[in-house]
Amino acid sequence: EAEVAQSPRYKITEKSQAVAFWCDPISGHATLYWYRQILGQGPELLVQFQDESVVDDSQLPKDRFSAERLKGVDSTLKIQPAELGDSAMYLCASSLVAENEKLFFGSGTQLSVL
Amino acid sequence: GENVEQHPSTLSVQEGDSAVIKCTYSDSASNYFPWYKQELGKRPQLIIDIRSNVGEKKDQRIAVTLNKTAKHFSLHITETQPEDSAVYFCAATSGNTPLVFGKGTRLSVIA
């Protein structure tokens, strides 16, 4: 069964450093999402892509977060500089355009900012 | 925008008993309501979903009910087993906006 791939699985960094997360969606899935999940809470959307275009980044803290999907396939989420409050699970998800409500999640990147 | 409330936050049941998790939503335009299961350290996985044109859907031991008038939907798990222990998330969307998730329910099935 095809899965959304994410790396790294875990990332520990010091505050003010830069971090980057990578996501490769299921082949053929044009829609890609980055969600942030704080411990004990549900996932919250950061950014949504349709192919290489940003559809919704209204909840992305643009002063420190950036996301790109240059070729409309894999995607990178970057944080610079990282802050203590950024510690969370960063989940990538993808979906088909025809069934864009059905999200398939990756295993996530667990970020710890010290 | 949409707001999804989920209760309870934790739930413990004896093996073989039933478990019910409830969610309410605020946007009357929402028409798709999935439930995700997230085991410790693993990805959220879709276990069942319902659209607003039906009131109930079943898949073996799992069922979801929807009350559009009251804007609430529920997950029912019968004959619970230890492997049902996980965090369950409800979500809602109108299709034009991304999924909005509840805060999750940690279900513990005690053998």
Chai-1 contact restraints between the chains, C-beta under 6 A:
chainA,res_idxA,chainB,res_idxB,connection_type,confidence,min_distance_angstrom,max_distance_angstrom,comment,restraint_id
A,Q41,B,K103,contact,1.0,0.0,6.0,A-B,restraint_1
A,G42,B,F89,contact,1.0,0.0,6.0,A-B,restraint_2
A,G42,B,F101,contact,1.0,0.0,6.0,A-B,restraint_3
A,G42,B,G102,contact,1.0,0.0,6.0,A-B,restraint_4
A,G42,B,K103,contact,1.0,0.0,6.0,A-B,restraint_5
A,G42,B,G104,contact,1.0,0.0,6.0,A-B,restraint_6
A,P43,B,F101,contact,1.0,0.0,6.0,A-B,restraint_7
A,L45,B,P98,contact,1.0,0.0,6.0,A-B,restraint_8
A,Q48,B,P98,contact,1.0,0.0,6.0,A-B,restraint_9
A,E101,B,Y32,contact,1.0,0.0,6.0,A-B,restraint_10
A,E101,B,T93,contact,1.0,0.0,6.0,A-B,restraint_11
A,E101,B,G95,contact,1.0,0.0,6.0,A-B,restraint_12
A,F105,B,R43,contact,1.0,0.0,6.0,A-B,restraint_13
A,F105,B,P44,contact,1.0,0.0,6.0,A-B,restraint_14
A,S107,B,R43,contact,1.0,0.0,6.0,A-B,restraint_15
